[in-house]
Amino acid sequence: MGMDTDERFICDYLKTFRGQFVCQREIARRASGKRRFNDEPNWAVPVLARLVDKRIVEADAAGHYRLCPMD
C-alpha cells in the first residue's frame, strides 16, 4: 500500500517530532509550505484521516497527530 505525495509530506514532517503529537493546523502549515496553507488551510484534514485509517498516524483526544510507534 503506497503513499501519495501529500501523505509522504505529512509523514516526513511528523518524523522530525520523534513521537510527539502535533496539531493539525501546524501540520497543514509546515508539511507542504506556507503558500499552500494560505491557499488551502484545511488541505491536511482528509490526508490525516487516510493516514489514521491506514494506521500510519494516530490521533489523540485533542485532535493532534503523530506517527504510530513502530514496535
Backbone as a chain_set.jsonl record, in Angstrom:
{"seq": "MGMDTDERFICDYLKTFRGQFVCQREIARRASGKRRFNDEPNWAVPVLARLVDKRIVEADAAGHYRLCPMD", "coords": {"N": [[0.847, -1.172, 0.0], [0.971, 1.913, -1.124], [2.047, 5.338, -0.571], [0.657, 8.555, -1.229], [1.828, 11.755, -2.502], [1.117, 13.875, -0.723], [0.632, 12.438, 1.639], [3.203, 11.484, 2.12], [4.551, 13.951, 2.537], [3.399, 14.733, 4.989], [4.089, 12.566, 6.696], [6.906, 12.693, 6.584], [7.274, 15.18, 7.787], [6.186, 14.689, 10.363], [8.012, 12.821, 11.294], [10.114, 14.297, 12.262], [9.433, 14.931, 14.829], [9.675, 12.861, 16.624], [7.731, 11.044, 17.936], [6.106, 12.841, 19.313], [2.948, 14.497, 19.693], [1.338, 16.543, 17.252], [-0.419, 19.487, 16.315], [-3.138, 19.692, 13.95], [-3.324, 22.04, 12.431], [-0.723, 23.086, 12.5], [0.641, 21.047, 11.179], [-0.575, 21.247, 8.653], [0.349, 23.777, 7.934], [3.15, 23.561, 7.874], [4.012, 21.129, 6.656], [3.716, 21.17, 3.899], [4.332, 23.677, 3.058], [3.974, 27.245, 3.522], [2.636, 28.754, 1.615], [0.835, 27.001, 0.35], [-0.716, 26.425, 2.581], [-1.838, 28.946, 3.065], [-3.418, 29.224, 0.752], [-5.065, 26.982, 0.898], [-6.096, 26.106, 3.684], [-7.085, 23.828, 5.005], [-6.092, 21.552, 3.806], [-4.751, 19.324, 4.813], [-6.51, 17.826, 6.355], [-8.216, 15.696, 5.137], [-6.12, 14.061, 4.315], [-4.753, 13.377, 6.663], [-6.816, 11.907, 7.844], [-6.915, 9.698, 6.108], [-4.372, 8.613, 6.637], [-4.665, 7.905, 9.309], [-6.663, 5.945, 9.03], [-5.162, 4.058, 7.651], [-3.513, 3.319, 9.644], [-1.021, 4.482, 9.989], [-0.612, 6.877, 11.114], [-1.561, 8.24, 14.281], [-4.181, 9.685, 16.285], [-4.772, 11.911, 19.027], [-7.043, 12.656, 21.773], [-7.371, 15.383, 21.63], [-7.17, 16.017, 19.003], [-4.654, 16.048, 17.865], [-1.778, 14.838, 16.095], [0.445, 12.048, 15.477], [3.113, 9.968, 14.242], [2.475, 6.497, 14.196], [3.809, 4.467, 16.751], [6.537, 2.29, 16.094], [6.67, -0.889, 16.909]], "CA": [[0.0, 0.0, 0.0], [1.841, 3.069, -1.253], [1.566, 6.635, -0.096], [0.719, 9.62, -2.224], [2.769, 12.826, -2.175], [0.689, 14.575, 0.488], [0.873, 11.541, 2.77], [4.647, 11.499, 2.357], [4.878, 15.246, 3.143], [2.99, 14.714, 6.394], [4.908, 11.596, 7.428], [8.256, 13.244, 6.705], [7.209, 16.249, 8.775], [5.982, 14.12, 11.687], [9.236, 12.108, 11.701], [11.003, 15.218, 12.966], [8.946, 15.137, 16.192], [10.016, 11.688, 17.445], [6.661, 10.531, 18.784], [5.279, 13.889, 19.917], [1.74, 14.855, 18.962], [1.386, 17.863, 16.615], [-1.771, 19.881, 15.921], [-3.429, 19.623, 12.514], [-3.034, 23.333, 11.808], [0.732, 23.184, 12.335], [0.986, 20.096, 10.125], [-1.007, 21.828, 7.377], [1.171, 24.942, 7.611], [4.573, 23.287, 7.694], [4.344, 19.922, 5.89], [3.737, 21.41, 2.455], [4.656, 25.072, 2.779], [3.03, 28.275, 3.955], [1.807, 29.213, 0.494], [-0.287, 26.071, 0.219], [-1.569, 26.627, 3.751], [-2.598, 30.183, 2.845], [-4.388, 28.973, -0.313], [-5.936, 25.843, 1.226], [-5.695, 25.819, 5.065], [-7.542, 22.523, 5.501], [-5.677, 20.501, 2.877], [-4.226, 18.143, 5.512], [-7.558, 17.101, 7.082], [-8.514, 14.376, 4.551], [-4.882, 13.27, 4.236], [-4.56, 12.814, 8.002], [-7.835, 10.864, 8.034], [-6.453, 8.497, 5.379], [-3.224, 8.048, 7.345], [-5.208, 7.252, 10.505], [-7.311, 4.712, 8.553], [-4.099, 3.111, 7.283], [-2.764, 3.059, 10.883], [0.33, 5.029, 9.876], [-0.651, 8.014, 12.037], [-2.615, 8.146, 15.282], [-4.662, 10.96, 16.807], [-5.173, 11.91, 20.433], [-8.384, 13.199, 22.016], [-7.369, 16.811, 21.309], [-7.045, 16.196, 17.558], [-3.253, 16.162, 17.477], [-1.373, 13.631, 15.371], [1.843, 11.605, 15.463], [3.321, 8.683, 13.595], [2.276, 5.369, 15.087], [5.074, 3.874, 17.18], [6.907, 1.03, 15.453], [7.118, -1.834, 17.943]], "C": [[0.897, 1.24, 0.0], [1.203, 4.34, -0.712], [1.621, 7.637, -1.233], [1.631, 10.74, -1.71], [2.384, 13.548, -0.887], [0.908, 13.722, 1.731], [2.35, 11.51, 3.124], [5.097, 12.801, 3.017], [4.574, 15.225, 4.64], [3.855, 13.757, 7.203], [6.332, 12.099, 7.62], [8.302, 14.351, 7.75], [7.086, 15.667, 10.189], [7.199, 13.348, 12.193], [10.165, 13.003, 12.505], [10.596, 15.435, 14.421], [9.121, 13.939, 17.107], [8.927, 11.298, 18.451], [5.803, 11.574, 19.475], [4.049, 14.151, 19.052], [1.846, 16.296, 18.471], [-0.021, 18.214, 16.15], [-1.91, 19.914, 14.392], [-3.061, 20.912, 11.8], [-1.534, 23.491, 11.535], [1.214, 22.231, 11.24], [0.636, 20.693, 8.765], [-0.111, 22.986, 6.96], [2.597, 24.56, 7.224], [4.916, 22.092, 6.8], [4.456, 20.192, 4.391], [3.945, 22.879, 2.102], [3.558, 26.052, 3.138], [2.127, 28.742, 2.824], [0.594, 28.306, 0.304], [-1.258, 26.238, 1.385], [-2.428, 27.877, 3.582], [-3.697, 29.988, 1.804], [-5.459, 27.959, 0.099], [-5.638, 25.372, 2.656], [-6.1, 24.443, 5.599], [-7.107, 21.354, 4.625], [-5.274, 19.22, 3.605], [-5.305, 17.291, 6.166], [-7.875, 15.747, 6.437], [-7.288, 13.467, 4.462], [-4.605, 12.619, 5.59], [-5.582, 11.718, 8.281], [-7.442, 9.573, 7.33], [-5.308, 7.818, 6.122], [-3.658, 7.362, 8.643], [-5.876, 5.939, 10.114], [-6.291, 3.633, 8.208], [-3.239, 2.704, 8.481], [-1.284, 3.443, 10.76], [0.489, 6.167, 10.884], [-1.763, 7.756, 13.044], [-2.951, 9.534, 15.797], [-4.971, 10.816, 18.286], [-6.546, 12.562, 20.567], [-8.493, 14.671, 21.646], [-7.244, 17.072, 19.805], [-5.632, 16.496, 17.093], [-2.811, 14.81, 16.926], [0.102, 13.336, 15.549], [1.907, 10.307, 14.68], [3.085, 7.589, 14.62], [3.637, 4.798, 15.474], [5.304, 2.533, 16.475], [7.479, 0.099, 16.501], [7.77, -3.035, 17.332]], "O": [[1.508, 1.57, 1.017], [0.004, 4.403, -0.438], [2.505, 7.583, -2.088], [2.143, 10.661, -0.594], [3.245, 13.805, -0.045], [1.326, 14.236, 2.768], [2.708, 11.511, 4.302], [5.914, 12.784, 3.937], [5.394, 15.648, 5.455], [4.309, 14.109, 8.292], [6.904, 11.948, 8.699], [9.262, 14.447, 8.514], [7.791, 16.095, 11.102], [7.395, 13.235, 13.403], [10.923, 12.516, 13.344], [11.339, 16.061, 15.177], [8.741, 14.008, 18.276], [9.171, 11.232, 19.655], [4.85, 11.215, 20.165], [4.105, 14.039, 17.827], [2.372, 17.164, 19.169], [-0.742, 17.352, 15.648], [-0.945, 20.132, 13.659], [-2.542, 20.88, 10.684], [-1.133, 23.97, 10.474], [2.101, 22.58, 10.461], [1.443, 20.655, 7.836], [0.163, 23.164, 5.773], [3.185, 25.179, 6.337], [6.011, 22.047, 6.239], [5.21, 19.513, 3.693], [3.747, 23.272, 0.952], [2.37, 25.735, 3.069], [0.97, 29.089, 3.059], [-0.528, 28.78, 0.122], [-2.475, 26.196, 1.2], [-3.612, 27.868, 3.918], [-4.792, 30.53, 1.955], [-6.617, 28.069, -0.304], [-4.99, 24.34, 2.831], [-5.502, 23.955, 6.558], [-7.696, 20.276, 4.697], [-5.442, 18.13, 3.057], [-5.045, 16.136, 6.504], [-7.812, 14.728, 7.126], [-7.411, 12.244, 4.526], [-4.262, 11.439, 5.653], [-5.247, 10.703, 8.892], [-7.61, 8.483, 7.878], [-5.274, 6.592, 6.227], [-3.078, 6.348, 9.03], [-5.684, 4.925, 10.784], [-6.523, 2.446, 8.442], [-2.352, 1.859, 8.36], [-0.414, 2.805, 11.353], [1.569, 6.391, 11.431], [-2.777, 7.138, 12.72], [-2.124, 10.445, 15.754], [-5.378, 9.75, 18.748], [-7.14, 12.972, 19.57], [-9.59, 15.16, 21.376], [-7.214, 18.228, 19.381], [-5.433, 17.124, 16.053], [-3.393, 13.774, 17.248], [0.912, 14.242, 15.747], [0.897, 9.633, 14.478], [3.454, 7.736, 15.785], [4.519, 4.661, 14.626], [4.373, 1.748, 16.29], [8.62, 0.261, 16.935], [8.207, -3.933, 18.052]]}, "num_chains": 1, "name": "protein.A"}
